[in-house]
């Protein structure tokens, strides 16, 4: 037991390793599409890889409409990577932006919140791989999410 006035020792893995997920939710089915990335590649690079993943997943669609929040790395006027991507693929991928500061309008935000509550907030994983396994296991058991917001109405 620590003496009065001393800070308790809390065991941690000792690294500040991070991984990022880009995700989209299909508006009709509620299926979530994920792309994993590392910070060093940058948000725009991860976003463009995610758009590629969506383009492949929906290859039978002529045009894919993607609703985005207003992060700078989603916008072609603020990201050369996105601008270049849309020059090549803008005929297949069309980006639409939600109003600024409107997370309630973005159904995938509820998915991130549930993931955070269920997995990432108080985990006891010792490695990033262990945490990623927990995360992807969680998604594997929840392949579809209901889309219910005042903006989109109830899902079919």
VEXFIMAR-182392 format. One line per 10 residues: number of its first residue (from 1); for each residue x, y, z of N, C-alpha, C, O. Coordinates in steps of 0.1 Angstrom, whole numbers, padded with zeros to 4 digits, m for minus. Atoms other than C-alpha are relative to their C-alpha. Example, Ala and Ser with C-alpha at 12.3 -4.5 7.8 and 13.67 -1.06 7.14 Angstrom:
! VEXFIMAR-182392
1 = 0009,m0012,0000,0123,m0045,0078,0009,0012,0000,0019,0012,0007 ~ m0009,m0011,0000,0137,m0011,0071,m0008,0011,0008,m0003,0022,0009
This chain:
! VEXFIMAR-182392
1 = 0008,m0012,0000,0000,0000,0000,0009,0012,0000,0019,0013,0007 ~ m0008,m0013,0000,0013,0035,m0008,m0003,0008,0012,m0013,0008,0018 ~ 0001,m0008,m0012,0019,0059,0020,m0008,0012,m0004,m0010,0016,m0016 ~ 0008,m0011,0002,m0004,0089,0024,0009,0011,m0007,0020,0013,m0003 ~ m0007,m0010,0007,0006,0117,0000,0008,m0004,m0012,0013,0004,m0019 ~ m0007,0005,0011,0022,0094,m0025,m0010,m0004,m0011,m0020,m0010,m0008 ~ 0009,0004,0011,0007,0088,m0059,0001,m0015,m0002,0012,m0021,m0001 ~ 0001,0014,0002,m0004,0052,m0065,0006,m0003,m0014,0006,0004,m0023 ~ m0006,0005,0012,0015,0032,m0091,m0011,m0007,m0008,m0017,m0016,m0003 ~ 0010,0006,0009,m0007,0022,m0121,0008,m0006,m0012,0015,0001,m0019
11 = m0007,0007,0011,0007,m0004,m0145,m0006,0004,m0014,m0018,0003,m0015 ~ 0004,m0003,0014,0005,0006,m0182,0010,m0007,m0009,0021,m0010,m0006 ~ m0009,0007,0010,0019,m0009,m0214,0013,0008,m0002,0023,0002,m0007 ~ m0012,m0007,0002,0044,0019,m0216,0003,0007,m0013,0013,0013,m0016 ~ m0002,m0006,0013,0039,0030,m0251,m0013,0009,m0003,m0023,0007,0003 ~ 0012,m0008,0004,0016,0056,m0267,m0003,m0004,m0015,m0006,0005,m0023 ~ 0003,0005,0013,0010,0035,m0298,m0014,0002,m0003,m0023,0000,0005 ~ 0014,m0003,0004,m0021,0045,m0318,m0003,m0007,m0013,0006,m0009,m0021 ~ 0005,0004,0013,m0042,0031,m0345,m0013,0008,m0002,m0019,0012,0007 ~ 0011,m0008,0003,m0070,0048,m0363,m0009,m0008,m0009,m0005,m0016,m0017
21 = 0010,0006,0009,m0102,0036,m0380,m0008,0010,m0007,m0013,0020,m0001 ~ 0009,m0008,0008,m0120,0052,m0408,m0012,m0009,m0002,m0010,m0021,m0005 ~ 0012,0008,0002,m0156,0040,m0411,m0011,0007,m0006,m0013,0019,m0005 ~ 0012,m0004,0006,m0187,0043,m0430,m0011,m0010,0003,m0008,m0022,0005 ~ 0012,0009,m0003,m0222,0029,m0424,m0009,0002,m0012,m0013,0013,m0016 ~ 0009,0000,0012,m0244,0019,m0453,m0014,0005,0005,m0019,m0001,0015 ~ 0012,m0007,m0005,m0276,0040,m0450,m0012,m0010,0000,m0021,m0007,0008 ~ 0012,0009,0000,m0300,0011,m0459,0002,m0012,0009,m0008,m0015,0016 ~ m0002,0012,m0007,m0284,m0019,m0443,0005,0002,0014,0003,m0007,0023 ~ m0007,m0002,m0012,m0265,m0004,m0414,0013,m0007,0001,0019,m0007,0012
31 = m0013,0007,0000,m0234,m0024,m0423,0011,0010,0001,0011,0020,m0006 ~ m0011,m0009,m0002,m0202,m0008,m0412,0012,m0005,m0008,0015,m0017,m0009 ~ m0012,0003,0008,m0171,m0007,m0435,0011,0008,0007,0011,0020,0009 ~ m0011,m0006,m0007,m0138,m0001,m0418,0013,m0001,m0008,0015,m0010,m0016 ~ m0013,0000,0005,m0103,0008,m0428,0009,0004,0011,0007,0014,0018 ~ m0009,m0003,m0011,m0074,0007,m0403,0012,0008,m0005,0016,0006,m0016 ~ m0012,m0008,0004,m0045,0031,m0403,0008,0004,0012,0004,0002,0023 ~ m0010,m0006,m0010,m0015,0045,m0384,0000,0015,m0002,m0002,0020,m0012 ~ 0000,m0015,0000,m0011,0081,m0375,0010,0005,m0010,0008,0016,m0016 ~ m0011,m0006,0009,0021,0085,m0395,m0005,0002,m0014,0001,0010,m0021
41 = 0004,m0002,0013,0002,0081,m0427,m0009,0012,m0002,m0011,0017,m0013 ~ 0009,m0012,0001,m0021,0111,m0419,m0014,m0003,m0003,m0017,m0013,m0009 ~ 0014,0002,0002,m0058,0115,m0419,m0005,m0001,m0014,m0014,m0009,m0018 ~ 0004,0000,0014,m0061,0123,m0456,0003,m0013,m0007,m0005,m0018,m0015 ~ m0004,0012,0006,m0042,0092,m0466,m0009,m0012,0004,m0013,m0020,m0004 ~ 0009,0010,m0005,m0064,0070,m0444,m0014,0001,m0007,m0020,m0008,m0011 ~ 0013,m0003,0007,m0095,0087,m0458,0000,m0005,m0014,m0010,m0011,m0019 ~ m0001,0004,0014,m0084,0081,m0494,0000,m0016,m0001,m0006,m0021,m0010 ~ 0000,0015,0000,m0077,0044,m0486,m0014,m0005,0003,m0018,m0015,m0002 ~ 0013,0004,m0004,m0111,0042,m0470,m0009,0002,m0012,m0018,m0007,m0015
51 = 0008,m0003,0012,m0127,0057,m0502,0003,m0011,m0010,m0006,m0016,m0017 ~ m0003,0011,0009,m0108,0030,m0522,m0007,m0013,0005,m0013,m0020,m0003 ~ 0007,0012,m0005,m0122,0003,m0499,m0015,0001,m0003,m0021,m0010,m0007 ~ 0014,m0002,0003,m0157,0017,m0504,m0003,m0002,m0015,m0012,m0009,m0019 ~ 0001,0001,0015,m0152,0019,m0542,0000,m0015,m0004,m0007,m0019,m0013 ~ m0001,0014,0003,m0142,m0018,m0542,m0012,m0007,0005,m0018,m0016,m0001 ~ 0012,0007,m0006,m0170,m0029,m0519,m0013,0003,m0008,m0022,m0006,m0008 ~ 0012,m0003,0007,m0196,m0011,m0540,0004,0002,m0015,m0001,0011,m0022 ~ m0004,m0001,0014,m0180,m0017,m0574,m0011,m0001,m0010,m0010,0003,m0022 ~ 0012,0001,0009,m0214,m0025,m0589,m0008,0012,m0001,m0017,0013,m0009
61 = 0007,m0013,0000,m0226,0010,m0582,0008,0010,m0009,0020,0010,m0009 ~ m0006,m0010,0009,m0219,0037,m0608,0006,0011,0008,0017,0016,0005 ~ m0004,m0011,m0008,m0216,0064,m0582,m0002,m0003,0015,m0013,m0009,0018 ~ 0001,0002,m0014,m0210,0062,m0545,0000,0013,0007,0009,0022,0005 ~ 0002,m0013,m0007,m0222,0091,m0523,0005,m0003,0014,0000,m0011,0021 ~ m0005,0001,m0013,m0202,0095,m0491,m0003,0013,0008,0001,0024,0003 ~ 0003,m0012,m0009,m0214,0118,m0463,0011,0001,0010,0014,m0009,0017 ~ m0012,m0002,m0009,m0185,0133,m0443,m0003,0011,0010,m0012,0019,0008 ~ 0000,m0012,m0008,m0180,0155,m0414,0009,0010,m0006,0014,0008,m0017 ~ m0008,m0011,0005,m0160,0187,m0418,0014,0000,0004,0021,0010,0004
71 = m0014,0001,m0003,m0126,0174,m0408,0008,0005,m0013,0004,0002,m0024 ~ m0007,m0006,0011,m0100,0192,m0429,0005,m0011,m0010,0006,m0008,m0022 ~ m0005,0011,0009,m0086,0159,m0442,m0010,m0007,m0009,m0007,m0016,m0016 ~ 0011,0006,0008,m0120,0151,m0458,m0002,0010,m0012,m0009,0006,m0021 ~ 0004,m0010,0010,m0120,0183,m0480,0011,0002,m0010,0023,0004,m0007 ~ m0010,m0002,0010,m0103,0187,m0513,0006,0014,0000,0018,0016,m0005 ~ m0006,m0013,0000,m0098,0224,m0508,0010,0002,0012,0017,0012,0013 ~ m0009,0000,m0011,m0078,0216,m0476,0010,m0011,0000,0020,m0011,0008 ~ m0009,0011,0001,m0061,0184,m0486,0003,m0004,m0014,m0006,m0007,m0022 ~ m0004,0003,0014,m0041,0178,m0518,m0002,m0015,m0003,m0005,m0019,m0014
81 = 0002,0014,0003,m0044,0140,m0513,m0015,m0002,m0004,m0017,m0010,m0013 ~ 0014,0001,0004,m0082,0143,m0514,m0003,0006,m0013,m0011,0001,m0021 ~ 0002,m0006,0013,m0081,0167,m0543,0005,m0009,m0011,m0002,m0011,m0021 ~ m0005,0009,0011,m0059,0143,m0563,m0009,m0012,m0001,m0011,m0017,m0012 ~ 0009,0011,0000,m0081,0114,m0553,m0013,0003,m0008,m0017,m0005,m0017 ~ 0012,m0003,0006,m0112,0131,m0565,0002,0004,m0015,m0007,0002,m0023 ~ m0003,m0003,0014,m0095,0142,m0598,m0001,m0014,m0007,m0006,m0015,m0019 ~ 0000,0013,0006,m0091,0105,m0605,m0013,m0008,0001,m0017,m0014,m0008 ~ 0012,0008,m0003,m0122,0090,m0589,m0013,0008,0002,m0023,0002,0006 ~ 0011,m0008,m0002,m0146,0119,m0587,m0013,m0004,m0008,m0024,0000,m0004
91 = 0011,0005,0008,m0168,0103,m0614,m0007,m0011,0007,m0018,m0015,0004 ~ 0006,0011,m0007,m0174,0074,m0590,m0003,0003,0015,m0012,m0003,0021 ~ 0002,m0003,m0015,m0171,0089,m0555,m0003,0015,0001,0004,0024,m0003 ~ 0004,m0013,m0002,m0190,0120,m0546,m0001,0003,0015,m0008,m0005,0022 ~ 0000,m0003,m0014,m0185,0136,m0512,m0010,0011,0003,m0012,0021,m0004 ~ 0010,m0010,m0005,m0212,0155,m0493,0004,0003,0015,0008,m0006,0022 ~ m0004,m0004,m0013,m0206,0174,m0461,m0011,0004,0009,m0021,0010,0005 ~ 0010,m0003,m0010,m0227,0176,m0429,0003,0014,0004,0013,0020,0002 ~ m0002,m0013,m0006,m0232,0209,m0412,0011,0000,0010,0013,m0011,0016 ~ m0011,m0001,m0009,m0203,0220,m0391,m0005,m0003,0014,m0016,0002,0018
101 = 0003,0004,m0014,m0203,0206,m0355,m0014,m0006,0001,m0023,m0001,0009 ~ 0013,0006,0000,m0232,0183,m0361,0001,m0016,0001,m0003,m0023,m0007 ~ m0002,0015,m0001,m0222,0148,m0348,m0013,m0008,0001,m0013,m0020,m0002 ~ 0013,0007,m0001,m0259,0140,m0342,m0005,m0004,m0014,m0014,m0013,m0015 ~ 0004,0003,0014,m0264,0140,m0380,0008,m0011,m0006,0005,m0016,m0017 ~ m0009,0010,0005,m0237,0114,m0385,m0002,m0013,0007,0003,m0015,0018 ~ 0003,0012,m0007,m0249,0079,m0378,0013,m0008,0004,0012,m0015,0014 ~ m0012,0008,m0004,m0213,0064,m0377,0005,0005,0014,0013,m0002,0020 ~ m0005,m0005,m0013,m0206,0086,m0346,m0006,m0008,0011,0001,m0010,0021 ~ 0006,0009,m0010,m0230,0064,m0327,0008,m0013,0001,0009,m0019,0012
111 = m0008,0012,0000,m0209,0034,m0337,0013,0002,0007,0017,m0006,0016 ~ m0013,m0003,m0007,m0177,0050,m0325,m0003,0002,0015,0005,m0003,0023 ~ 0003,m0001,m0014,m0194,0059,m0292,m0002,m0014,0006,0003,m0016,0017 ~ 0002,0014,m0005,m0206,0023,m0287,0013,m0008,0001,0015,m0015,0011 ~ m0013,0006,0000,m0171,0010,m0296,0008,0005,0012,0014,m0003,0020 ~ m0008,m0006,m0011,m0155,0034,m0271,m0006,m0006,0014,0002,m0009,0022 ~ 0006,0004,m0013,m0180,0024,m0243,0003,m0015,0002,0006,m0019,0014 ~ m0001,0015,m0001,m0177,m0014,m0250,0014,m0005,0001,0017,m0015,0007 ~ m0013,0006,0002,m0141,m0018,m0258,0012,0009,0004,0020,0005,0013 ~ m0012,m0007,m0001,m0116,0010,m0258,0001,0009,0013,0012,0013,0017
121 = m0001,m0009,m0011,m0125,0031,m0227,0007,m0006,0012,0016,0000,0017 ~ m0006,0005,m0012,m0115,0007,m0199,0006,m0014,m0003,0004,m0023,0005 ~ m0006,0013,0003,m0096,m0022,m0216,0012,m0003,0009,0018,0007,0015 ~ m0012,0004,m0008,m0068,m0041,m0199,0010,m0007,m0010,0018,m0015,m0006 ~ m0009,0006,0010,m0049,m0050,m0231,0014,0005,0002,0017,0016,0006 ~ m0014,m0003,m0002,m0011,m0051,m0229,0006,0004,m0013,0017,0011,m0013 ~ m0006,m0003,0013,m0005,m0047,m0266,m0011,0006,m0009,m0023,0004,m0007 ~ 0009,m0006,0010,m0020,m0028,m0295,m0007,m0011,m0008,m0019,m0010,m0011 ~ 0006,0011,0007,m0026,m0061,m0313,m0011,m0006,0008,m0021,m0010,0002 ~ 0010,0006,m0008,m0046,m0074,m0284,m0013,0009,0000,m0024,0005,m0001
131 = 0012,m0010,0000,m0068,m0042,m0284,m0006,0000,m0014,m0019,0000,m0015 ~ 0006,0001,0014,m0072,m0044,m0322,m0008,m0013,m0001,m0019,m0013,m0007 ~ 0007,0013,0000,m0083,m0081,m0318,m0014,0002,0007,m0024,m0002,0002 ~ 0013,m0003,m0007,m0109,m0070,m0292,m0009,0009,m0009,m0021,0006,m0009 ~ 0008,m0009,0008,m0121,m0042,m0315,m0006,m0007,m0012,m0018,m0005,m0014 ~ 0006,0007,0012,m0125,m0063,m0346,m0009,m0011,0004,m0018,m0014,m0004 ~ 0009,0010,m0005,m0141,m0091,m0326,m0013,0007,0003,m0024,0001,0000 ~ 0012,m0008,m0004,m0166,m0065,m0313,m0008,0003,m0013,m0020,0001,m0014 ~ 0006,m0003,0013,m0173,m0054,m0349,m0006,m0013,m0007,m0016,m0012,m0013 ~ 0005,0012,0007,m0176,m0090,m0361,m0013,m0005,0006,m0021,m0011,m0001
141 = 0013,0005,m0006,m0204,m0097,m0336,m0011,0011,m0001,m0022,0008,0002 ~ 0010,m0011,0002,m0222,m0064,m0345,0002,0005,m0015,0008,0016,m0017 ~ m0003,m0004,0014,m0221,m0063,m0383,m0010,0011,m0006,m0006,0017,m0016 ~ 0009,m0010,0005,m0251,m0040,m0387,m0005,0009,0011,m0008,0004,0022 ~ 0005,m0010,m0010,m0262,m0009,m0368,m0012,0007,m0005,m0014,0010,m0017 ~ 0012,m0007,0004,m0295,0008,m0368,0003,0015,m0002,0010,0021,0006 ~ m0001,m0014,0002,m0297,0042,m0383,m0013,0007,0004,m0023,0006,m0003 ~ 0012,m0008,m0004,m0321,0064,m0364,0004,0013,0005,0010,0014,0016 ~ m0002,m0014,m0004,m0317,0101,m0363,m0011,0008,m0005,m0019,0004,m0014 ~ 0011,m0009,0004,m0341,0130,m0366,0003,0004,m0014,m0006,0009,m0021
151 = m0004,m0004,0014,m0322,0138,m0399,m0004,m0010,m0010,m0010,m0007,m0020 ~ 0002,0011,0010,m0325,0104,m0416,m0013,m0007,0002,m0017,m0015,m0007 ~ 0012,0008,m0003,m0356,0090,m0400,0004,m0014,0004,0016,m0017,0006 ~ m0003,0014,m0005,m0359,0053,m0391,0005,m0008,m0012,0001,m0006,m0024 ~ m0006,0008,0011,m0340,0027,m0411,m0011,m0010,m0004,m0020,m0013,0004 ~ 0010,0009,0005,m0361,0003,m0432,0000,m0013,0008,m0008,m0022,0005
